[in-house]
Amino acid sequence: MAGEGPPRQAWVAWIAVCIIWGTTYLAIKVALETIPPFLMGGMRYLLAGVVLAAFVLTRGGVLPDRRNWPRIALMGSFMLGLGNGGVVWGAQYLTSGLTAVLIATSPFWMVSVDAMVTPGQQFHWRHWAGLGVGFGGIILLVWPDITGGGAMSRNFAWGVLAVQIACAGWAVGSAFARRDVPPADVMGAAALQMVFGGLLMLAVATWLGEWSGLHWSTRTSVAFAYLTVAGSVVAFTAYAYALRHLDVAIVSLYTYINPIIAVALGAMILGEPVGWRMIAAAAVIVAGVVIVGPTRKT
């Protein structure tokens, strides 16, 4: 019926994304101990995509028409190849909590890209103001570490840049997924996005020679299994569903909750430091996102 709000399942899916993806930063950091970044992402998403596709087919569903596969491959390349690939590569040089805080800038990217690709949308002054405030928070967070000099500072800077490129790639892929994926194809499209994104990351891993650095331990095997099942099959499907039924600005707010979970787990389990600068910067970034606000009503 006209005027109905989004289905309850969409909010359940969004809550699942908030909680599960908040824990994956710790799992990524642990998995990186013995699994190179692009190899980890590629194996994770290819396996998850195959599992989800098999689930769809055995339940009597169908995958999207092959004519749509090139577009789905492009979405997967942006969201996972560039998006997740940038995160896991940058996480080599950043703490899990800091990575999550930096990804809290995703709403800037998502709202901005959505405004650019959606007919009738305009980029208002509040968007520019919010962007300025939010990136001011990033500068507050990373400036002392970037300007310290030496190889550690350079690696830190590259890590920060990789995460922001990841946010941009994720935003572009999400915008096209929201616009081009029919509601009936959400799970099938999510499966194919993971397959294509995983294949792209495996190709990059092979090009970089990462296979020689692959080793397994009990600790990293558990982390990888969690990333594959919970972080990919469950949470990525939930994200695709929520993105289809909720406003993009609302969906992107999961990045408010992820850092809280990631910072807490990183401090408790990995002993990562939590200083006043990280807390202040997170507050400034959130303020910037609030200023940006939604671009349209649900």
Secondary structure, 3 states (H helix, E strand, C coil): CCCCCCCHHHHHHHHHHHHHHHHHHHHHHHHCCCCCHHHHHHHHHHHHHHHHHHHHHHCCCCCCCHHHHHHHHHHHHHHHHHHHHHHHHHCCCCCHHHHHHHHCCHHHHHHHHHHHHCCCCCCCHHHHHHHHHHHHHHHHHHHHHHCCCHHHHHHHHHHHHHHHHHHHHHHHHHHHHHHHCCHHHHHHHHHHHHHHHHHHHHHHHHHCCHHHHCCCCHHHHHHHHHHHHHHHHHHHHHHHHHHHHCCHHHHCCHHHHHHHHHHHHHHHHCCCCCCHHHHHHHHHHHHHHHHHCCCCCC
